[in-house]
Amino acid sequence: MKKNLFILFLVINVNLFSQESINKDSLWNTRGNVAFLLNQTGFSNWVGGGTNNFSGTIKFDYEWEYRNIGWDWLTNLESAYGLAKFKNAPFARKIDDRILLQSIIGKEFTKNLSFSAFFNFTSQIGRGYKYIKDSENNEIRELTTQALSPAYFQLGSGFLWKKSEKLWLNYSPIASRLIMVSKRFTENLRDNQKYFGVEKSKSSRYELGANLTFHSEGLLFENINYKQDLKLFSNYLEDASNIDLDYLVQIDFDINPLLSTQLIFQLIYDDNAISRLQVREVFGVGAQLKLN
């Protein structure tokens, strides 16, 4: 019997658009990129086991900054959506899905320190499912989330400490947070059950608390860049000591102009969603093309 072995692993990470516009004579500075990631893994007669799969992710990031006579207005939009398809699996599964719009405006009253106001919106793009087996061991799925369900809106005022666009911290001792969901997920809840903190037959939940947002990015070593974001929120109206956390760090290692390695590590704690720490880790090596 002819034996053969075939393993294919392909990672394509192409930055279709990357732009940074910094003009000292202009009040506006912008930077951003669009990236498309493809992954494929194939096996044939592979003793160690494995499942053929194909996945793709598209990412979009853009940032605007306005600076003039002590005013500083920073707005950034981030989004990503990715799917993976495994051989013989009836459904494709999400591997990434997020959208973030964040805007912070500050009026400087002393060096690096400003009065500030902020707005933050986070949600997802596509539908989310829980995958289970039926009585005949066939995979079925149950809808659990969808676009704008849940959707988080935050608005607050406070103080902004800003060293540069790459290092800043914003603290809002008074911040409102609105959680919005579709009633299709709450109308059949039990009396003591909640959906992302929203009670039965309702479509929203209001919280009043404090918000802290920290951003840092820079060069660790030659060809190794990092970016990290930390968001904390405490709800004064219900168990203020229970702090929601969202921490994300991304490290990019440029091997050469065509190859790069990326590590993403994220921690989320929000007991409205699940009373456990959520952990996400992504590690990839691939080819890249940057257009400046």
Helices and strands as residue ranges (DSSP letters): E 8-21, E 28-42, E 53-68, E 71-86, E 93-110, E 113-123, E 128-133, E 139-145, E 151-164, E 167-180, G 183-185, E 204-221, E 224-235, E 243-254, E 259-270, E 274-287
